[in-house]
Amino acid sequence: MTLTPALITAIERYDEQKRFNYFLETVIDTQEIWVLVDEHGCMMLNTEDEDCVPVWPNQDFAQQWITDDWQACKTEAISLNTWQSRWTAGLEEDELAIVVFPNQAEEGVVLFPDELDFELSKQAKKATKHK
């Protein structure tokens, strides 16, 4: 599905849970998770309790974060297979959380890597049943 500017704006206005559901459906469909990186590695957002890696469902949404402090960043796609085989364990080892599809106010569902894995697996099973 091509994302028009109007569709991007509409999706960004979704509440956290609706953006989370959109993320799960899109990632299972495209088999990609998008992050922002610079020469030091993956970009981070911080909550009061957690250091989080922000993730997006596609390049268009991630690209919108490349402003101000993050101007040196570039978008990077990670295949779902690579995410589940390497990133989940690596993030757990580094004691990092994930903020899923944050909006410009930095609001998004915060999960631990194994929780995101579980939700993605659940979504994949649901998608398989509907095909």
C-alpha positions as a Markdown table, in Angstrom:
| # | Residue | x | y | z |
|---|---|---|---|---|
| 1 | Met | 0.0 | 0.0 | 0.0 |
| 2 | Thr | 1.3 | 3.4 | -1.0 |
| 3 | Leu | 1.2 | 5.9 | 1.8 |
| 4 | Thr | 0.0 | 9.3 | 0.7 |
| 5 | Pro | 0.8 | 12.4 | 2.8 |
| 6 | Ala | -2.9 | 12.5 | 3.9 |
| 7 | Leu | -2.8 | 8.8 | 5.0 |
| 8 | Ile | 0.5 | 9.3 | 6.9 |
| 9 | Thr | -1.1 | 12.3 | 8.7 |
| 10 | Ala | -4.2 | 10.2 | 9.5 |
| 11 | Ile | -2.2 | 7.3 | 10.8 |
| 12 | Glu | 0.0 | 9.5 | 13.0 |
| 13 | Arg | -3.2 | 10.8 | 14.7 |
| 14 | Tyr | -4.1 | 7.3 | 15.8 |
| 15 | Asp | -3.9 | 6.7 | 19.6 |
| 16 | Glu | -1.0 | 4.6 | 20.9 |
| 17 | Gln | -3.0 | 1.3 | 20.8 |
| 18 | Lys | -4.2 | 1.9 | 17.2 |
| 19 | Arg | -0.7 | 2.8 | 16.0 |
| 20 | Phe | 0.6 | -0.4 | 17.8 |
| 21 | Asn | -1.9 | -2.5 | 16.0 |
| 22 | Tyr | -1.1 | -0.8 | 12.6 |
| 23 | Phe | 2.6 | -1.5 | 13.4 |
| 24 | Leu | 2.0 | -5.2 | 14.0 |
| 25 | Glu | -0.1 | -5.7 | 10.9 |
| 26 | Thr | 2.3 | -3.8 | 8.7 |
| 27 | Val | 5.4 | -5.5 | 10.0 |
| 28 | Ile | 3.9 | -8.9 | 9.5 |
| 29 | Asp | 2.9 | -7.9 | 5.9 |
| 30 | Thr | 6.2 | -6.3 | 4.9 |
| 31 | Gln | 8.5 | -8.5 | 7.1 |
| 32 | Glu | 10.5 | -5.3 | 8.1 |
| 33 | Ile | 11.0 | -3.1 | 11.1 |
| 34 | Trp | 12.5 | 0.3 | 10.7 |
| 35 | Val | 14.9 | 2.1 | 13.0 |
| 36 | Leu | 17.0 | 5.2 | 12.9 |
| 37 | Val | 20.8 | 4.9 | 13.0 |
| 38 | Asp | 23.8 | 7.2 | 13.0 |
| 39 | Glu | 27.6 | 6.5 | 13.2 |
| 40 | His | 27.1 | 5.6 | 16.9 |
| 41 | Gly | 24.3 | 3.1 | 16.4 |
| 42 | Cys | 20.6 | 3.0 | 17.0 |
| 43 | Met | 18.8 | 6.1 | 18.2 |
| 44 | Met | 17.2 | 6.0 | 21.6 |
| 45 | Leu | 14.3 | 7.6 | 23.4 |
| 46 | Asn | 14.1 | 7.6 | 27.2 |
| 47 | Thr | 11.1 | 7.3 | 29.5 |
| 48 | Glu | 11.3 | 7.8 | 33.3 |
| 49 | Asp | 12.0 | 4.1 | 33.7 |
| 50 | Glu | 13.4 | 2.7 | 30.5 |
| 51 | Asp | 15.9 | 3.4 | 27.7 |
| 52 | Cys | 14.0 | 2.6 | 24.5 |
| 53 | Val | 14.8 | 1.9 | 20.9 |
| 54 | Pro | 12.1 | 3.5 | 18.8 |
| 55 | Val | 10.7 | 1.4 | 15.9 |
| 56 | Trp | 8.4 | 2.2 | 13.0 |
| 57 | Pro | 6.3 | 0.1 | 10.6 |
| 58 | Asn | 7.9 | 1.7 | 7.5 |
| 59 | Gln | 10.4 | 4.1 | 6.2 |
| 60 | Asp | 8.0 | 7.0 | 5.7 |
| 61 | Phe | 7.2 | 7.3 | 9.4 |
| 62 | Ala | 10.8 | 6.8 | 10.5 |
| 63 | Gln | 12.0 | 9.4 | 8.0 |
| 64 | Gln | 9.8 | 12.1 | 9.7 |
| 65 | Trp | 12.0 | 11.8 | 12.8 |
| 66 | Ile | 15.1 | 12.9 | 11.0 |
| 67 | Thr | 15.1 | 16.5 | 12.3 |
| 68 | Asp | 16.9 | 18.6 | 14.9 |
| 69 | Asp | 19.0 | 16.4 | 17.1 |
| 70 | Trp | 18.5 | 13.4 | 14.8 |
| 71 | Gln | 19.5 | 15.2 | 11.5 |
| 72 | Ala | 22.6 | 12.9 | 11.2 |
| 73 | Cys | 20.4 | 9.8 | 11.2 |
| 74 | Lys | 19.3 | 7.6 | 8.4 |
| 75 | Thr | 16.5 | 5.1 | 8.2 |
| 76 | Glu | 17.4 | 1.4 | 8.3 |
| 77 | Ala | 15.2 | -1.6 | 7.6 |
| 78 | Ile | 15.7 | -4.7 | 9.6 |
| 79 | Ser | 14.1 | -7.9 | 8.3 |
| 80 | Leu | 11.7 | -9.5 | 10.8 |
| 81 | Asn | 13.7 | -12.7 | 10.7 |
| 82 | Thr | 16.9 | -10.7 | 11.7 |
| 83 | Trp | 15.0 | -8.8 | 14.4 |
| 84 | Gln | 13.7 | -12.0 | 16.0 |
| 85 | Ser | 16.9 | -14.0 | 15.7 |
| 86 | Arg | 19.4 | -11.3 | 16.8 |
| 87 | Trp | 17.8 | -8.0 | 17.9 |
| 88 | Thr | 15.4 | -9.4 | 20.5 |
| 89 | Ala | 18.2 | -11.2 | 22.4 |
| 90 | Gly | 20.6 | -8.3 | 22.0 |
| 91 | Leu | 18.1 | -5.7 | 23.3 |
| 92 | Glu | 17.3 | -8.0 | 26.2 |
| 93 | Glu | 21.0 | -8.4 | 27.0 |
| 94 | Asp | 21.5 | -4.6 | 26.9 |
| 95 | Glu | 18.4 | -4.2 | 29.1 |
| 96 | Leu | 16.7 | -2.0 | 26.6 |
| 97 | Ala | 13.0 | -1.6 | 25.9 |
| 98 | Ile | 11.2 | -0.8 | 22.7 |
| 99 | Val | 8.9 | 2.1 | 22.0 |
| 100 | Val | 6.6 | 1.0 | 19.2 |
| 101 | Phe | 5.7 | 3.6 | 16.5 |
| 102 | Pro | 6.1 | 6.7 | 18.6 |
| 103 | Asn | 4.3 | 9.9 | 17.4 |
| 104 | Gln | 5.9 | 13.3 | 17.3 |
| 105 | Ala | 5.0 | 13.8 | 21.0 |
| 106 | Glu | 7.2 | 10.7 | 21.7 |
| 107 | Glu | 4.2 | 8.7 | 22.8 |
| 108 | Gly | 4.1 | 5.0 | 21.9 |
| 109 | Val | 3.5 | 1.6 | 23.5 |
| 110 | Val | 6.6 | 0.6 | 25.5 |
| 111 | Leu | 7.4 | -3.1 | 25.6 |
| 112 | Phe | 10.3 | -5.4 | 26.4 |
| 113 | Pro | 11.8 | -7.2 | 23.4 |
| 114 | Asp | 10.3 | -10.6 | 24.3 |
| 115 | Glu | 6.8 | -9.0 | 24.6 |
| 116 | Leu | 7.1 | -7.4 | 21.1 |
| 117 | Asp | 8.2 | -10.8 | 19.8 |
| 118 | Phe | 5.2 | -12.4 | 21.4 |
| 119 | Glu | 2.8 | -9.8 | 19.9 |
| 120 | Leu | 4.4 | -10.2 | 16.4 |
| 121 | Ser | 4.1 | -14.0 | 16.6 |
| 122 | Lys | 0.5 | -13.7 | 17.6 |
| 123 | Gln | -0.2 | -11.3 | 14.7 |
| 124 | Ala | 1.6 | -13.6 | 12.3 |
| 125 | Lys | -0.7 | -16.5 | 13.3 |
| 126 | Lys | -3.7 | -14.3 | 13.0 |
| 127 | Ala | -2.6 | -13.2 | 9.5 |
| 128 | Thr | -2.0 | -16.8 | 8.4 |
| 129 | Lys | -5.6 | -17.7 | 9.4 |
| 130 | His | -7.0 | -14.9 | 7.3 |
| 131 | Lys | -5.2 | -15.8 | 4.1 |
